Amino acid sequence: MSVYQFHQWLSLKSASRIDAPSLQAYPFPSILILPNIASLNRQTLMQESSLIFEKAKEHFLLALDHISRERWNDAEKELKTSLSFIPNRISTLTNLCATLIKLRKFREARELIKKTQAIDPENPELSLNQGLLFSEEGHHEEALVGCERAIELKPDYAEAWTNRGSALNALRRHEEALASYERAIALKSDTDYVLGNLVHTQMKICDWTNLDDRCQTLQSRLWAGARVSAPFPVLGLFDDPLLQRRCAELHAKKKFGFESELGPIVRRSEKDKIRVGYFSADFCEHPVAHLMAELIETHDRNKFEIYGFSFGIDTGDSMRKRLEMAFDKFLEVRHLSELNIARLARDHEIDIAIDLGGYTQDSRPAIFSHRAALIQINYLGFPGTMGTKHLDYFIGDRVTVTEENIEHFSEKIISLPNSFQVNPSSRPIGSRESSRASYGLPESGFVFCCFNNVWKITPDVFKVWASVLKGVDDSVLWLSVDSDSARLRLRTALENLDVDGDRLLFSPRVTREIYFDQHKFANLFLDTLPYNAGTTASDALWMGTPLVTLAGESFAGRMATSLLHAIGLPELVTHNTQEYESLAIELANNPVKLSSLKARLAENRATCPLFNTALFTQHIESAYQAAYNRYYEGLAPDHIYVSA
């Protein structure tokens, strides 16, 4: 056997003996059992094997250090160097697969997974990596297959059960996702984020089993420093801005607590036009896009150049096409890693980067950890603090960010004078021949509605709604719920509160035209807490449907309050559940008062600032200019209050 043949044998031997989860260290063996090869000197073989393992180990451990610091390019380099010494070591290959996925080198990752599975077809980590790859590409059925193959190979694989739950959620198979998360917790109770995923999934199907106990556990573990939930689910569970910041900071420290290899941005000369980049996965038929599109079109091109960085799926829908035309430059960056997106933004000399996603689905906040622009701003998509030093500003207003809760933001606040929420100056409402009967509504009686996402409905809010129904004869409550199991649970919950379950009516997912048309037959919108209506609130107000809200303590719990102030109807804001219940009942039982409110709402729609996009654009541009001026004056970010 030649030395080359020995290396090949050593590689295969290593592949068969060493098995490790992706992105986890596995110690190199200190003793290697060598075959009895007469044609090679035994001492030479031992020296050769020791050198090979030490070199491979050195680069492997360097890679793990880079992985822990989210330095994926460096990790890739070290892993490939390690493989040059031991080409088929499974733990190195699985870590490289996961690293390539992080770098969005999907084709290379796919080829490597195929190669590695040929060496070790029974490796559960490879199946899990395959599932992760499909998930990142948006192929959730295939992702589910990968997770289930990993579980077949390793039934007690908690991470595979967790990823299976995520794939099932993406496929809207929430009941199965819930069971998968429960299994993951049973196997490994301290798995990061799984408890938050579990509770949020419960809320999607209105399964409130053990909800209080689980929320209490989640809350106590967050205070103890455990990463038991991603930040987004917490917004819908707790009206506590301090807890929300705690969760965001724990998440940011884990995911973004690294120094970017790009280093700081070199100071450059001021421009005549400020370059603003909007970053989003939602440049398509999505609420964020519907709110933002007219702003993008209205920006003053004499003062600003407006760039769009899109990392969502190209849906090809009408909103996507509209936005592609609206931006001065529209960049499709879905195929790029976060590092390379930031590098691209730097290459285009973006001055102000606006993160429209935060910690929402498909967002990529790591872009901003690499400092994509001189100034970085958290806006609109995620109604809470990011809990990281990388975002300089958060856009709010005097209502959503009060003197009492301003300290709960890691960012400095840009406070707009009317409302934080941009709105189009009109909605494209079609004319439909419809009736109450066409939507399954009774021919007479009062119609309360709430078209918020179903996961915003908490047991406490639902109890108040039941009391409201009791206080208004012949009234019904119309909700946007398309899950049969959620509908059944809500009806059962209503009956347990001594109200006929048939007084709950449901709308499935509908087209945008039908969604707006439904408002013609709704008399009063009932808001949720701790996560208020946002886009759904402004949609209702535009359509002439008054809204009663309960103001909370956090930003997410004060959004509708902001909108009502901006439309000139602050009297529809309540401050405790008794006020909320009483006002809803009073308006339903007093048609003269309700009619007067609707008349004011119709009048204010044209005169109040909520739907004045041109005015909003002036205000937000003033904020951008102020932040830009501070930077070039050598001043650190500070709160900016824009005058009316």
N, C-alpha and C positions, 0 to 999 in steps of 0.2 A: 504494500500500500504506500502510495506517495504521500508527501505532506499535504498536497492539494486534496487527495482522496480522504485523508484524515480530517481535514477541515470540513469537508462535506459530511462526513460521518458525525463529527462533533456538532454540526449545525442540526442535523436530524435528531441526534440524541437530545440536544437541548430542547428541541421542539416537543419531543415526547415527554420530557420530564418536567418542564416548567410551564405552569399555567397560572395566569393572574387576571383579575378584573381590569377592564379598561381604566386608564388614568389612575391606577394604583401601583405602588411600588411592590416589587417582589424580590426578596434577597437573592443574590446570586449564590449558588452553592460553593462552599469553601473546599469541598472535596469532590473530585470527579473520578468516577470508576471507569478506568480505561480498559479496552479490550487487550487481550494478549496478542500483540502484533509482532511477530518475530522479525519482520523486515525493517522495523524501526527501532532505533535505540530508545530504551525506556526513559532514560533521563531527558533525552531530547523531546520526547513526547510530553513529558510532564512540564517542561519549561515552555513548550509551545502552547499547551492548553492553558497554563497559568497566564501567559501573556495575553492570549485571546480573551479569556474571561475578564481579566483586569481592564483591558481596553474597552471591551463591550460594556462592562459594569460602569466604568467612568462616564461614558457618554450617556448611558441609560439614566444614571442618577442626575446628571446635568439636565437631561430632558425633563425629568420629573420636577426638578426645581423650576424650570421654565413654565411647565404646565401649572404649577401652583401659583405662578405670577401672571398667568394668562398671556405668556409670551409665546404664542403658538408658532410663529415662524422659526424662532430659535429652537423650540421643542422639536419641530419637524427635522431640522438640520441634525440635531444630536441623535435623534432616534434612527435616522437613516445612516449616520456614522456608526452607531452601535450595531446596526444590521449588517454593515460591511464586514464586521468581525464574525458575527454569528447570524447568518442571513435568515434563518427560519425559527428564531426564538419567538414563541407564541406571544408572550407578554409584551415584548417590544412591538411586534406586529399589531396587536390589538390597541396598544396605546397610539401607534402611528395612525391606525384607522380613525380613531376618535379625534386625533389632532387634525387630520386632513378634513374631516367633517366640519370641525370648528373653523378651519380656513376656507370652507366652502369649495374645496377641491373635490367635488362630488364624483367626477369620472375616475380620478385617481383612487379615491377611497373605495369605489365600487370594484375596481380591478384588484385592489389589494385585499379586500374582503374575499373575493372569489379565490384568489391565490391562497390565502391563509386557510380558508375552509377546505381546500383540497389537501392541505397538510394535516389539519385537525378538524374534521367535519363535526365532531361532537362538542365543540367549544361554545358554551352559552354566551360568553362575552362577545364573540363575533356575531352571533345572531342578534344580540341586543344592539351592537353597532349598526348592523344592517337595518334594524328597525329605526334607529335614530336617523340614519341617512335618508330613509324614505320619508320620515316625518319632516325633516328639514326641507325636503323637496315638495312637500305638500301631498304626498301619496299615503294617506292615512290607513287605507285598507292593507297596503303592503307593509306599513310600519307595524300594524297589529300582528301580521303573520310573523314578522321577525321577533316581536316580544313573546308571542306564544311559543315559538320554537325554542327561545331561550328558557322559558318556563318548563317546557317539556324536557329539556336537557338538565335543568336544575330547578326542581319544583320549589325550593326554598329561597329563590333568588328575589329578594325584596325589591331591588331596583327594577327588575324586569316587570314585576307586578305593578310598580308605580308607573313605568312607561306605558304599560298596557292600558292603565286607567286613562292616561293622557290621550292615547290614540283613540280609545272608545269615546272620550269626551268630544274629540274633534269630529267623530262620526255621529255625534248627537245620540249615542247609546249610553245615556247617563246612568241608567239603573245598573248596567254591567260595569261601568266605570266605578261607581260607588263600591260595588263588591270587590273590585280589584284593589282599590285603595285600602279598603278594610283588611284585605289579605296582606297587603304590604306592611301595614302597621302591626298586624299580628306577628309577622315575621321579624320586623325590625322597627320598633316603636320610635326610634330617634332619626329615621330617614328624613333628610332635609325636605321641607315644604309639603310633605304628603298629607299632614293633618289639615293644613289650609286648603289643599286641593280637595280633600274629602268633604269638608264642610261646605265649600263653594259648590261642589257637585250636588250635595244634599239640597242646597238652596235652589238649584236649577230645576229640581223636580219636586220642590216643596215637601221634602221629606225632613220633618223637624224632629225625628227620633234622636234622643240624647243630645239635642242641639245645645241646650244650656250647659250641660256638663262639658261637652266638647269645646264650646266657646270659652268656658272658664279655664280649661286646660290650655287652650291655645294662648289665651291672654297671660296666664301665669308663666308659661314657658317662654313667651316673648320677653317678658320682664326679666326672666332669668338668663336671657341671652341666647336662647335656642332659635335656630332658623326653622320654625315650624310652619311658616306660611310665607308665600310671596306677598308683596305689598298689596296687590290689587284686591284679593279676597277680603282683606282686613277692612278696606274702605266700606264694604257692604255689611259688615258685622258689628263694628264698634264706632260710635260717635265720640271718638277720643283722639284728638289730633296729636297728643303726645305719644300715645301708643302707635299711631300710624307712622310717626317719625321714627320711633324705635324700630319698628319692623323694616322700614325703608333703609335705615342705617345698617341694620344687621345684614340685609340682603346686599346692599352696595359694598359693604366691607368684604363680603365673601366673593362677589362677582367682579368688583371693579377696584379692589384695593391694591392696585399695582401702578407702577410708573410706566408710562407708555414708552416704547422704544423709539417713537418719533421725537421725543423730547419737546421742549417748549417751542411755540411758534416764534420765529424771528420777527422782531418788530419791523413793520414796513410803513411806507409813507401813506399818509391819508389820501383818500380818493375823492373825486368830485361826486361819485355815486357810491353809496354803501351797498355792498353785495350781501344780500340776505338769502340764506338757504333754508328751505323747509324740508324736513326729513320725515318720511312716513311710509308705512306699509299699506296705507288706506287711501291712496289716490285712485278711488274707484267709487262704485255705488256704496257709500258708507257715510254714516252721520257726520264724521269729521270733515269729509270732503264736501258734503252739502253745505256745511257751515262756512268752510274756508274759501270755496271757489271764487265767489265774487270779490273777496278781499284780494286774492291773488291778481285778479283782473283789474282791480281798482288802484293798486299801488302806483304811486307817482313815479313814473319812469324817468323823470328829470332828476330825481334824487336817489332812486334805488334801482338796482338790478336784482331780479328775483329768480332764484334757481330752485328747482325741485329735485330732490334726491329720493327716488322711489325704490324701495326694497320689498314691495309686495308683488303678488302675482299680477301679471298683465291680463286683466279681465277683458279688455277690449270693449267695455261698456261705454255708454255715452258720457258718463262723468269722467272716466279715464281719458277719453279723447278730448274733452273740454279742457281738462287740466294740462294735458300735453301742449295744447295751444296757448294756454294762459301764461305759463312760465316763459321767461326770456330764454331759459335753457332748462330742458327736462332731461335728467340723467337717470337711466335705468341701471341700478347698482345691486340688484338682488343677487347677482352671481359673485359679488365681491365680499371679502371678509370685512369685519368692522374696522380693522386696522387700515385696510386699503381704501375703504370708503372715506375714512378720515384723511388719509393721504390725498385722495382725489379732491376732497373739499379744500385742502390746503393748496393743492396745485391750482385750483380755480380762485384762490385768494378770497374765500368766503369770510366776510367780516363778522356776521351774526348768524349763528346756526340755531334754528328753532326745532326742538324735538317735539313732534306732535303725537308721539306714542307713549313716552314714559315707560311704565311697566305694564302696558296692556298687551293683548295678544299680538304676536308677530313683531313686536317692537324690538329694537336693537340698540339699547342704551349704551352698550360698550363703545359704540362709535364715539361718544362724547368723552369717554375716558381717555381716548387718544387725542383729545383736543382738536376737533375738526375746524374750529374757528376761534377768532380772538375772543368773542363773546358767545356764550351758550345759554339758551333760554328754554325752560320747561313750559309748554303751553298746551292747553285744551284737552288733549287726549286722556291724560292721567290727572284727575283732580286731587292731587296731594303732592307732598314733597318727595323728591327723589332721594333725599338723605345722603347726598354725596357732594363733595367739593367741586365736582366737574361741571355742574350746572350753576351758572352764576346768578340767574334770575328766574323768578316764577311770576307769571302774569295772572293777576287777580284784580280785585276792586275793593272799595271801602267796605262793602257788605260781606263779601266772602272771606276776606282776610282782615280781621279786626285787630285792635290793639291787644286783645287778650290772646289771640291765637297766632300772632305773627312770629312769636318766638319758636313755634313748632315747625318752621320751615328752615331747611339748611340753606336755601337760596335767599337772596335779597328779593324783595317784592317790587314788581312794577305794578302800581295801583292805577288802574284806568278809572276815569271819572264816572262812568255810568254802569256798565256791566263788563265783566271779564269776557263774556261770550260774544264772539263775532256772529252775525246773522246775515243771511241774504236779505236784500230789500224786498224780495217777493218770493213766493213759492209757485212753481208751475202747476197750478191746479187745473185739472181737466174737468169737463162737465160730464157727469154720469147721471143716467136715469136710475135712481136707487130709492129705496124706501126703508123704513125701520124693519119691515118684514124681510127684505132682501138680506139683512144682516142677522136675522134670527132674533130681533128685538120685539118686545110686545108692542102692540099698537098704541098703547097709552101707558102712562106712568113715568116716573122720573128715572133718568139714566145717569148714574155715576159711572165714571170710567177711570182706568189707569192703564196707559199703554207703555209703561216702563217694562224693562226686562224683568222676567218673573223672579230672578234671584234677588231682586231688591225688596221683595215682599217678605217681611219678617213676621213671626208670630205676634209680636206686640202691635205692629201696624194692622195686621189682619183682625185682631180683636177690636180695635177701634172701628174698622170698617163694618164689622158685624153690628156694633152699637149704632152706627150711622144708619144702617139698613133698618134696624128696629125702630129708629126714630122717624122714618119716612115711609109711610104706607105706599104700597104698590111700587116701590123703587127696586131697581136692579143694579148690579155692579158688573161692568163690562171690562174684562181683562184680556191682555194679549198673551195667550198661553197656547202653545201648540203641542205640548206633551200630554198624552192621554193620562199618564200616571199622575202628573201634576194636577190636572183638572179633577181627577177623582179625589186626590188628597185634599184639595182646597174645598171641594163640596162637602167632604166628610168633616173637615175642620169647621166649616160654617154651621153644619148641622149640630156639631158638638157644642156650638155657642148658641144653640136654640134659634137658629134662623134656617128657613127652608133652603136647601142646597140648590134648588132650581132658580133661586134669585141671583145666582152667579152665572154669567154668560161669558163665552170665550170667543176670541178671534184668533184664528191661526196666523201664520206668516202670510202676509199679503203683499201685493205690489205697492209701490209708493203712491200711485194714483188712488188705489182703494183705501190705503191707510189714511190719506188726507180726507177722503170722502166720508169715512166713518165719523169724523168729528162733527159732521152736520147733525148727527142724531145723539150726540153726547151732551148732557146738560151741564155737568160739572166734573172736572178732573180732580181726583184725589191723589196727592203726592205720597211718596215713600220717604222713610228715614231709617237708617242713617245715610243712605245714598239717594239723594233727590233725583228728580227728573232733570235732565239737561236739555238735549235736543228735543225730546218729547214734550218738554214744557214749552219751549219757544214755538214748536209746531202747533200745540194746542192754542196758545195765545194768538198766533197768527190766524188760526181758523175761527177765532171768536169764542173759544171754550174757556171760561174762567177756571182758574186752578187754585185750590187751597193747599198750602204747604205748611209744614211744621219745621221751623228753623232749628238747626242743630248747632253744634259747637265747631265741627270740622268744615273744611272747604266743601267737601262732597255733600254735606248736610245743609249748606247755605246757598247752593246754586240757584234753586228756584226762587229763593228770597231775593237774590240779586236781579233775576229776570222780572219779578213782579215790581220791584222798585223802578226798574228801567222802563217799564210800560205804564207806570203811574198808578198802580193798584196795590200799594203796600198794605192796605187793610185786609188783603187775603193771606197775609203772613200770620201764623199763630206761633205761640211760644211754649205750649204744653199740650198734652193729649186732650185735656178737657176743652181747651179753647178750640182745638182742631175739630173735635167731634161736634161741639156746639155750633160752630160756624157752618160746617157742612150741612147740618140738619136745618139750621135757620135759613140758609140760602135755598135749600130744596123745598122748604115749606112756605117760602115767601117769594112767589113768582114776580111780584112787582120789584122787589129789591134785586133779584137776580137779573131781571130784564134791564134794570138801570145799569147794573155792572156790565152787562154785555154791550150796551150802547156806548158806555165809556170806553170799553175795550176796543170797539170798532173805531171810535174816534181817535183814541190814543195810538192806535197802530200806525197812523199816518203822521202823527205829530211828536210822539215820544222817541227817544234815541235808540230803543232796542233794535229796531229794524232799519236804522239809518246807517247803511254800510259805509257811505262816503265819510260820515262823521267819525265812525269807529276807525276807519283807515287813517284819518288824520291823527287821531289820538295814539294809535299804536305806532305810527311812524314817528311821532314826537318822542315816544318812549325809546324806540330804536336809536334815534338821533342822540338822545340824552345818554344812553348807555355807551354809544360810540364815542361821544365827546369825553366822557369820564375816562375811557380807556386811553385816549390820546392826550389827556391832561395828566396821565400818570397816576390816576386815582383808582383805588380798589372799587369793586362793585358796591353799591349802597342802594337803599330803598329809593325808588323813583316814583313820585306822585305827579301824575299828569293832570293838568288843569282842564276844566270843562271848556 
